[in-house]
Amino acid sequence: VYVGVVVRPPPDAENMILVTETPDRVRVRLKGSRARLNAIRQENLPPVDVKLKTRDEPRYYFEKEMFDLPTGVSVVQVVPPSLTFKWVARAERELPVEVILDGELSEGLEWGGEAEVFPADIDVDGPRDVVNSMRTVRTMEIDVSQLEEGVVQREIPLVGPPANTEFEAQTVLVTLRVQPKMKERVLSPLRVDAEGVVPRALRPRAVTARIRGPESAVKKLNPLSVLAIVNLADVEATAGPVSAPVELRGLPDGLEVIAIEPAFVTVLLPAERP
């Protein structure tokens, strides 16, 4: 028959971990009359209570008297006849989760930021030497070769912990952001024109603009369709020069202006405003 085994740690094993493998049951050969043996129901046999006195006790031997058996039935053999025990110091640390990506994004796509993971840190409990040697908790590999533009959220399993070590969670939620491959481009020179009022002079008459957007849209952009404008309609009349901001018009949707150099131009207004 098979009899369950319950190991009770010794009093001096607090904050220690058992690193040797112990069976949850042992095989017991019994002797007795045929009728008594046939009457035994394995599921009704109580487990053996292994009470350890100290963590310095490396081996525990089973005694035949430990098994609670019906009258007239005796133990002939126990397999294994003994258990070995090794205790080591325990430690607990919070370690960051490392997201492992496999493959490359399709052509024309790029990451819209770093991968986000929740929870970002995992509690690790195990032998002190093992836990202290760990730097991260890693996810299983995520194949990114088939990802499309957008936000992807997946529950990803963690790579299993080392022996005798436990993680507080088995999976994490990973968020990946994929966007069209972005490109920057410099447009120069761009002639500056005024609207609202015809000025006497504009200095300088050309600016340089740096734009950014999806690579395909940036490549298709015709610089002649982009206008550098200063709006003078609301500028108060003055005898001296004024500074007016330059804005770009004619950019397709999805393109943004990173910088305009110079961002302001000097304007000489006409002596009399219409």
C-alpha positions in Angstrom: 0.0 0.0 0.0 1.0 3.7 -0.3 0.9 5.8 2.8 1.0 9.6 2.8 3.9 11.5 4.5 3.6 14.8 6.3 6.9 16.5 7.2 6.8 19.0 10.1 9.8 21.4 10.1 11.8 21.5 13.3 11.6 24.5 15.6 15.0 25.7 14.6 14.2 25.8 10.9 12.4 29.1 11.0 13.3 31.2 8.0 14.9 28.1 6.4 14.0 26.2 3.3 14.1 22.4 2.7 16.1 21.9 -0.5 16.1 18.1 -0.6 13.1 16.5 -2.3 10.8 14.5 0.0 8.1 12.2 -1.3 4.5 12.9 -0.4 4.0 9.1 0.2 6.0 5.9 0.8 5.4 2.4 -0.3 4.7 0.0 2.6 4.7 -3.9 2.3 2.4 -5.4 4.8 2.0 -8.8 6.3 -1.1 -10.4 7.8 -4.0 -12.7 7.1 -5.6 -12.6 3.7 -8.8 -11.4 5.2 -7.2 -8.6 7.2 -5.1 -7.4 4.2 -8.1 -7.5 1.9 -10.1 -5.3 4.3 -7.5 -2.5 4.2 -8.5 0.5 2.2 -5.5 2.5 1.2 -7.4 5.8 1.2 -8.4 5.3 4.8 -4.8 4.8 6.1 -3.7 8.0 8.0 -0.5 9.6 6.9 2.8 9.2 8.7 3.6 12.3 10.8 7.4 13.0 10.4 8.3 15.3 13.3 11.9 16.6 13.1 13.6 17.7 16.2 16.4 19.8 14.7 17.6 20.9 11.3 20.9 19.4 12.0 19.3 15.9 11.7 20.3 15.0 8.1 18.4 11.7 7.9 15.1 10.4 9.3 14.4 6.6 9.5 10.9 5.2 9.4 10.0 2.9 12.2 7.4 0.1 11.7 5.5 1.3 14.8 4.9 4.7 13.1 2.2 3.3 10.8 -1.4 3.1 12.1 -2.5 -0.3 10.9 -5.3 -2.7 11.9 -4.6 -5.3 14.6 -2.9 -8.3 13.1 -1.2 -6.4 10.3 2.5 -5.6 10.5 5.0 -3.7 8.3 7.6 -5.8 6.4 9.3 -3.1 4.4 9.1 0.7 3.8 10.4 2.2 0.5 12.2 4.5 0.9 13.3 3.4 4.3 14.5 6.9 5.3 14.4 10.6 4.2 17.2 13.0 3.9 17.0 16.7 4.8 19.0 19.7 4.0 18.0 23.2 5.2 19.3 26.5 3.8 18.7 30.1 4.7 15.6 31.7 3.1 15.4 35.1 1.4 12.7 37.2 -0.2 13.3 39.9 -2.8 11.4 42.1 -5.2 12.8 41.8 -8.7 12.0 43.6 -11.9 10.2 41.7 -14.7 12.2 41.6 -18.0 10.1 41.3 -21.2 11.8 39.1 -23.8 10.9 39.9 -27.4 11.6 37.5 -30.3 11.9 38.5 -33.9 11.5 41.9 -35.6 8.6 44.1 -36.5 7.4 44.2 -40.1 9.0 46.7 -42.5 7.6 50.2 -42.0 6.8 49.7 -38.3 8.6 50.6 -35.1 8.0 50.6 -31.4 6.0 53.5 -30.0 7.8 53.2 -26.6 9.2 50.7 -24.2 7.2 47.6 -23.4 5.1 48.1 -20.3 4.6 45.2 -17.9 2.2 44.8 -14.9 3.2 44.1 -12.3 6.6 45.6 -13.0 8.2 43.8 -10.0 7.6 40.3 -8.6 8.3 38.9 -5.1 10.7 36.0 -5.2 11.0 33.6 -2.3 13.6 30.9 -2.0 17.1 29.9 -0.9 19.2 32.9 -0.1 22.1 32.2 -2.4 19.7 31.6 -5.3 17.5 34.6 -4.7 20.5 37.0 -4.2 22.1 35.8 -7.4 19.0 36.7 -9.5 18.7 40.1 -11.2 15.4 39.9 -13.1 12.4 37.7 -13.6 12.0 36.9 -17.3 8.9 36.4 -19.4 8.5 33.8 -22.0 9.5 35.0 -25.5 6.9 37.1 -27.3 6.9 36.7 -31.1 6.6 40.2 -32.5 7.0 39.4 -36.2 3.3 39.3 -36.8 2.3 42.4 -34.8 0.4 45.2 -36.6 0.1 48.9 -35.9 -1.7 49.6 -32.6 -1.7 48.7 -28.9 -1.3 45.0 -28.0 -1.9 43.6 -24.6 -1.1 40.0 -23.7 -0.9 37.9 -20.6 2.5 36.3 -20.7 3.8 33.4 -18.5 7.0 33.9 -16.6 9.9 31.6 -17.1 9.7 29.0 -14.3 11.6 29.8 -11.1 14.7 27.9 -10.0 14.5 24.8 -7.8 13.0 25.5 -4.4 12.1 29.0 -5.4 8.6 30.6 -5.8 7.2 33.6 -7.6 4.2 35.5 -6.2 2.7 35.4 -9.7 3.0 33.1 -12.7 1.9 35.6 -15.5 2.2 39.3 -16.2 0.3 41.7 -18.4 2.5 43.1 -21.2 1.5 46.1 -23.3 3.3 46.7 -26.6 2.8 49.8 -28.7 3.5 49.6 -32.5 3.4 52.6 -34.8 4.5 53.4 -38.3 8.2 54.0 -38.6 8.8 57.7 -38.0 11.2 59.9 -39.9 12.5 63.4 -39.6 13.1 65.8 -42.5 14.5 69.3 -42.9 12.7 71.7 -45.2 15.0 74.6 -46.2 14.8 77.2 -47.3 11.1 78.1 -46.9 10.1 81.6 -48.1 8.3 83.5 -45.4 5.1 85.3 -46.5 2.8 87.6 -44.6 -1.0 87.7 -44.4 -3.3 90.3 -43.1 -1.0 93.2 -43.8 1.6 93.8 -46.5 4.7 94.6 -44.6 7.5 97.0 -45.7 10.1 94.4 -44.9 10.5 90.9 -43.4 13.8 89.7 -42.0 14.8 87.0 -42.6 12.8 86.1 -45.7 13.4 82.4 -45.3 13.4 79.9 -42.5 14.3 76.2 -41.9 11.7 73.8 -40.6 12.2 70.3 -39.1 9.2 68.0 -39.3 8.5 64.5 -38.2 5.9 61.8 -39.1 5.3 58.4 -40.6 8.2 57.6 -43.0 6.0 57.1 -46.0 4.2 60.4 -45.6 7.5 62.3 -45.0 9.0 60.9 -48.2 6.0 61.9 -50.3 5.9 65.4 -49.0 6.4 68.1 -51.6 8.2 71.0 -49.9 6.5 73.4 -52.4 3.2 72.6 -50.8 4.4 73.9 -47.4 4.0 77.6 -46.6 5.8 79.6 -43.9 3.4 82.3 -42.8 3.4 85.2 -40.4 -0.1 86.5 -39.5 -0.1 90.3 -39.1 -3.8 90.9 -39.0 -3.8 91.4 -35.2 -0.4 93.0 -34.9 -0.7 96.5 -33.5 0.6 99.3 -35.6 4.0 100.7 -34.6 6.7 102.8 -36.1 9.5 100.3 -35.2 10.1 96.7 -36.0 8.0 94.0 -34.4 8.6 90.3 -33.9 6.1 87.9 -35.3 5.9 84.0 -35.0 6.2 81.8 -38.0 3.8 79.0 -38.6 3.7 76.3 -41.2 0.7 75.5 -43.3 0.1 72.8 -45.9 1.4 69.9 -43.8 -0.6 66.6 -44.3 -2.3 65.1 -41.3 0.0 63.0 -39.2 3.0 65.3 -39.7 4.2 67.5 -36.9 6.5 70.5 -36.7 9.5 69.8 -34.4 11.2 73.2 -34.8 11.3 76.3 -37.0 14.6 78.3 -37.2 14.2 81.1 -36.6 10.8 80.8 -34.9 10.2 84.5 -35.1 10.9 87.0 -37.8 11.3 90.8 -37.7 8.6 92.8 -39.4 8.5 96.4 -40.5 4.8 97.4 -40.8 3.6 100.1 -43.2 3.3 103.6 -41.9 -0.5 103.6 -42.1 -2.6 100.5 -41.6 -5.6 100.2 -44.0 
